[in-house]
Amino acid sequence: MAKGSILVTGGAGYIGAQMALTLAEAGYEPVILDDLLTGHRAAVDALPFVEGDVGDVRLVTDLLARYQPVGVLHFAGVSQAGQSVEQPALYYDRNLVRSLALLDALRTLPTLPAFVFSSSAAVYGEPAALPIREDHPCAPVNPYGATKLAVEGALEAYGTAYGLRWAALRYFNAAGADPQGRSGECHEPETHLIPLALQAAAGLRPPLNIHGRDYDTPDGTCIRDYVHVADLCRAHLLALENLIQGSPVGCVNLGGGTGRSVLEVIAVVGRVTGQTVPVADAPRRAGDPARLVADITRAKQILGWEPAMSDLDTIIGHAWTWEKQKHGTA
Ligand SMILES: NC(=O)c1ccc[n+]([C@@H]2O[C@H](COP(=O)([O-])OP(=O)(O)OC[C@H]3O[C@@H](n4cnc5c(N)ncnc54)[C@H](O)[C@@H]3O)[C@@H](O)[C@H]2O)c1
């Protein structure tokens, strides 16, 4: 017997699809709501799916009344920092206005479901201290981070005023693919380093741009914190279950807890694929800090979570299996 239904917004996207599979395996009934802006229906073809917009109050209210979810996992949104600088209206609308509409639709239910929000390391901006703890000042440097922070603020206020039980999980760099090969990253255009490097190694795209080799890091390239998508989903499940049981969660960093440079990623991609990754030097990108590394102590303490698959070899191994499958070369 199912443990209850869970509304998964953005469940046809990269992380949401993996989460829907994780929920089904854990005995929940995931119900996916996605407008397919960047998601793929095929990613979750065996699961209950509703095509629609989280900002469509009537649709969402009907869905909530029908399924009476015990939890909502809110992945839906747009997430390219650079694009958010050029198109802030899109980001404020999709990430903030529609999230607020979703939160208000939840208030039509007799009992508010537990709410887990996909936040981001982008809320912090340029780090003043490393590794970054949750109490680091939040000073986003782009509209993407600003909209994530604004939703966090709404969650806190709704918690105080309406008793909403919430978690805002601040992911660093989500990476890897389903260990069983059922889902993985499929962004269009792709902006994430690991799929770009894998596709360049496979000859599917031009040489990989290295945006700056003159950062203050051991090899001069930017350092990021990669966390396996399966580890992320396990953390969501733990956050959800904590909230359902009445334990507060709040803001929690999710990262692998280790920084890896662009050149280190490229070296592992070369080793895993057996190909040399063709590269080209490119200028630094505005707003790209030299290092972003999570302090994951709070996730360990509050959720009892530790990354188990977030070493680069495992992440890139799974991502490579997925890329080969996606391009029909497996
Ligand atoms: N991928 C990362 O490294 C990363 C890091 C930090 C935070 N996040 C956040 O995690 C979430 C998921 O990221 P992802 O990489 O899976 O992105 P994605 O683009 O693959 O998935 C987002 C999904 O949301 C859907 N969507 C967008 N707006 C919608 C709307 N108004 N109504 C219904 N569906 C809508 C899209 O169609 C897509 O399926 C996003 O909120 C993102 O900001 C991702």
PDBQT file of the ligand as one rigid body, heavy atoms in Angstrom, charges set to zero:
ROOT
HETATM    1  N1  LIG A 401      20.923  21.016 -11.931  1.00  0.00    +0.000 N 
HETATM    2  C1  LIG A 401      21.576  21.658 -10.964  1.00  0.00    +0.000 C 
HETATM    3  O1  LIG A 401      22.816  21.549 -10.827  1.00  0.00    +0.000 OA
HETATM    4  C2  LIG A 401      20.817  22.512  -9.971  1.00  0.00    +0.000 A 
HETATM    5  C3  LIG A 401      21.556  23.182  -8.961  1.00  0.00    +0.000 A 
HETATM    6  C4  LIG A 401      20.864  23.960  -8.040  1.00  0.00    +0.000 A 
HETATM    7  C5  LIG A 401      19.483  24.061  -8.104  1.00  0.00    +0.000 A 
HETATM    8  N2  LIG A 401      18.797  23.416  -9.099  1.00  0.00    +0.000 N 
HETATM    9  C6  LIG A 401      17.335  23.551  -9.138  1.00  0.00    +0.000 C 
HETATM   10  O2  LIG A 401      16.756  22.263  -9.188  1.00  0.00    +0.000 OA
HETATM   11  C7  LIG A 401      15.554  22.294  -9.960  1.00  0.00    +0.000 C 
HETATM   12  C8  LIG A 401      15.604  21.221 -11.023  1.00  0.00    +0.000 C 
HETATM   13  O3  LIG A 401      16.744  21.431 -11.842  1.00  0.00    +0.000 OA
HETATM   14  P1  LIG A 401      17.015  20.529 -13.123  1.00  0.00    +0.000 P 
HETATM   15  O4  LIG A 401      18.473  20.594 -13.409  1.00  0.00    +0.000 OA
HETATM   16  O5  LIG A 401      16.350  19.213 -12.956  1.00  0.00    +0.000 OA
HETATM   17  O6  LIG A 401      16.274  21.404 -14.242  1.00  0.00    +0.000 OA
HETATM   18  P2  LIG A 401      15.358  20.930 -15.490  1.00  0.00    +0.000 P 
HETATM   19  O7  LIG A 401      15.260  22.114 -16.386  1.00  0.00    +0.000 OA
HETATM   20  O8  LIG A 401      15.859  19.655 -16.053  1.00  0.00    +0.000 OA
HETATM   21  O9  LIG A 401      13.964  20.655 -14.788  1.00  0.00    +0.000 OA
HETATM   22  C9  LIG A 401      13.023  21.670 -14.482  1.00  0.00    +0.000 C 
HETATM   23  C10 LIG A 401      11.656  21.133 -14.846  1.00  0.00    +0.000 C 
HETATM   24  O10 LIG A 401      10.661  22.106 -14.466  1.00  0.00    +0.000 OA
HETATM   25  C11 LIG A 401       9.724  22.194 -15.529  1.00  0.00    +0.000 C 
HETATM   26  N3  LIG A 401       9.069  23.512 -15.379  1.00  0.00    +0.000 N 
HETATM   27  C12 LIG A 401       9.652  24.735 -15.456  1.00  0.00    +0.000 A 
HETATM   28  N4  LIG A 401       8.752  25.693 -15.198  1.00  0.00    +0.000 NA
HETATM   29  C13 LIG A 401       7.559  25.060 -14.946  1.00  0.00    +0.000 A 
HETATM   30  C14 LIG A 401       6.254  25.501 -14.603  1.00  0.00    +0.000 A 
HETATM   31  N5  LIG A 401       5.971  26.804 -14.466  1.00  0.00    +0.000 N 
HETATM   32  N6  LIG A 401       5.289  24.568 -14.406  1.00  0.00    +0.000 NA
HETATM   33  C15 LIG A 401       5.556  23.241 -14.542  1.00  0.00    +0.000 A 
HETATM   34  N7  LIG A 401       6.773  22.766 -14.862  1.00  0.00    +0.000 NA
HETATM   35  C16 LIG A 401       7.766  23.665 -15.062  1.00  0.00    +0.000 A 
HETATM   36  C17 LIG A 401      10.519  22.010 -16.790  1.00  0.00    +0.000 C 
HETATM   37  O11 LIG A 401       9.749  21.619 -17.909  1.00  0.00    +0.000 OA
HETATM   38  C18 LIG A 401      11.490  20.904 -16.354  1.00  0.00    +0.000 C 
HETATM   39  O12 LIG A 401      10.965  19.610 -16.580  1.00  0.00    +0.000 OA
HETATM   40  C19 LIG A 401      15.429  23.714 -10.515  1.00  0.00    +0.000 C 
HETATM   41  O13 LIG A 401      14.550  24.453  -9.693  1.00  0.00    +0.000 OA
HETATM   42  C20 LIG A 401      16.848  24.243 -10.396  1.00  0.00    +0.000 C 
HETATM   43  O14 LIG A 401      16.867  25.661 -10.243  1.00  0.00    +0.000 OA
HETATM   44  C21 LIG A 401      19.440  22.642 -10.032  1.00  0.00    +0.000 A 
ENDROOT
TORSDOF 0
